[in-house]
Amino acid sequence: MDLDFTDAELHRYSRHILLQEVGATGQARLRAARVLLIGAGGLGSPLALYLAGAGIGTLGLVDDDRLELSNLQRQVAHDTPRIGRNKADSLAETIRRLNPEVRVEVHQRRLDAEGAEALIPRYDLVCDGTDNFETRFLLGDACHLLGRTLVSAAVLRFEGQLSVFKSHQGHAFPCHRCLHPEPPPPGLVPTCSEAGVLGAVTGVMGTLQATEVLKEILGIGESMAGRLLLWDALDARFRTLTLKRDPGCPLCGDAPRIRDLSAHREVTATACALP
Ligand SMILES: [Zn+2]
């Protein structure tokens, strides 16, 4: 581990280095880390800002979407003059202004099976900040099969949830399909664009996600792997549920039937075949 820091780095990260649980070794670990963020929106905004501020060495940003006026109520790493710009590109600009020490890799694309296979192995850890089940299930499957830890969060209306999945490390940990074996039928669970979301709720959940990413890289505290955090902003109450591995799980069970991403390729192919 390279423990050589410039004076500017020591100054910038002094409040981290003061923490016994982080120190210079932990800060060096953050600098050596490569983290991939899928989605540069409501969760991605605070997530990217805190990871950049923390001095993660390399941040990869994946988003093919363009910034719209209705995004700015919660996607606060962007700003009004940037409407119309690609979100990954805009978020990269904000990160560089906050912390020029961070290397930013912009991937202006929607995450499909080919993209997941090409990008995920190039990073140490993956964060899910997407808003649709198709990408969520693709990411969960891809991270398990490609051996990467996934820090996942979701928001809707006044509620948020968060978990960490590292089922690739063995049977002690459940995967995302132990919780939900299959995605819900299209239209059953509304999206934020259909049901709305309180902007600040995405801020809280994205910040919690950043905290869990830092804990995983530093190897400190209690991991959220095997636990699901639920937050109801209206009740102002957090609850934590224990998640158990399901031996019958289609992905990480004793006789898994999902062994590659071919099902996700078929979904994309079918979607593309429609007029
Ligand atoms: Zn599983």
Boltz pocket constraint, residues with backbone or C-beta under 6 A from the ligand:
constraints:
  - pocket:
      binder: B
      contacts: [[A, 167], [A, 174], [A, 175], [A, 176], [A, 177], [A, 178], [A, 179], [A, 245], [A, 246], [A, 249], [A, 250], [A, 251], [A, 252], [A, 253]]
      max_distance: 6.0
